[in-house]
Amino acid sequence: MMRIQRTIKKVLVESIKHRPITLVTGARQVGKSTICYELKEELGFDYVSLDDTRDRMAAITDPWAFIAAHKLPLIIDEVQYAPMLLEVVESVVNKAKLEKGENNGMFVLTGSQTYELMKGVSQSMAGRVGIVRMSPLSVSEVRGIEEKKFKVDPDYASERARSHGLSYDELFEFIVNGLYPGLYDGTGLSRESFYSDYVNSYLQRDVTQLINIKDQLKFQRFLEIIASLTGCELIYDKIAKAIGAKSDTIQSWVSILSAGEIIYLLEPYNDTSIIKRVVKRPKIYFSDTGLACYLARLSDKEVLKASHFSGAFVETYMVNEIRKSYRNNGINPNLFYYRDSNQNEIDLVILENGELSLIECKSGASFSLKDVSSFKQLSSSSYKIGKSCIISSSEKVYPLSEDIFVLPVSSI
């Protein structure tokens, strides 16, 4: 089986060094178990998975005896199946601190980011737990390229384009295939089989715990509709009308997808200088374009290229890769979008160190300053506008002005 080096591994190791408990969260199949099993071998952890029904029942029936039966340090995989373990883990690390004065690196927990799991963490483990959020693979990881936090850097982008350029066809191939590790492990599993199994497993193992059986067919239809809306504003009433459900039901279902990191919501940017004119609704993004393509019935790259979805899926891919570049380097990014009542829009606004970077995501190659005319809408922002860009299918970097550039998609 092919092993891909994960950038986030160094973040995980640092958390283990400096926190008594490290929680690795993320959607199903993003590689949480794989990376933790590597750490078992490398750092000498004991390991138990609650996917095993016998271990799960033991943890639920007597959590104290379950912990006592395993040596420390301990990895508990799929801990969401026995959230009552969290209180026991907390007591064990507190006792170690009192008795030994040191308790770092005692537990690594993994779990899909369900409501119960995160509620338990926030209530019982504040200040003791380092949370490492895993995403699907980045394209840099798949291609074996160093993954740095994205920034608008024309020199770095030029070097990446020369040494690791990404063609238009390759871009759409990655978008349609998606970036779950199971598609890149050398087993030859087809895209269709992987996503069919993924959706069925997700519906059976996660959704059935939260949604009435009578609503599950509607929920599947909801998944398909929401996939076709990736990169769009989230309008609950519109979705509710399309599937014949109440708006508050759609809000609940969106929360379920968000908690499981199937989707995420990008909030609109505003500050006091522009607050009166900005749109208040978030945009919705699928965390993986391959899953979105499967649900939207976009079967291959040629179908996607020819469809009216192509722009939104290219945007989703680019925003996802930028977001991964931050998360994989242990940074929780401040990402927003901008849209106002006059339909001026900026795809991505990054706020970092008191400075804004404004980003448009395009699939073309030739642009002018007219294509970034919306950037001037933030000229009165409370923050300085730094270097900004259009990320595109261009093979080369070129300037549109002193501080605005066109960058190839390979610069991410």
Secondary structure, DSSP 4 states (H G I P E B T S, - for coil): ---PPPTTHHHHHHHHHH-SEEEEE-STTSSHHHHHHHHHHHHT-EEEETTSHHHHHHHHH-HHHHHHTSPSSEEEETGGG-TTHHHHHHHHHHHHHHHHS--TT-EEEEE---HHHHHHHHHH-TTTEEEEE--SPPHHHHHT---------HHHHHHHHHHH---HHHHHHHHHH---GGGSSSS---HHHHHHHHHHHHHHHTGGGTS-GGGHHHHHHHHHHHHHTTTEE--HHHHHHHHT--HHHHHHHHHHHHHTTSEEEEPBP--TTTTTTB--PPEEEES-HHHHHHHTT--SHHHHHHSTTHHHHHHHHHHHHHHHHHHTTT---EEEEEEBTT--EEEEEEEETTEEEEEEE-S-S---GGGGGGGGGGTTSSSEE--EEEEES-SS-EESSSSEEEEEGGG-
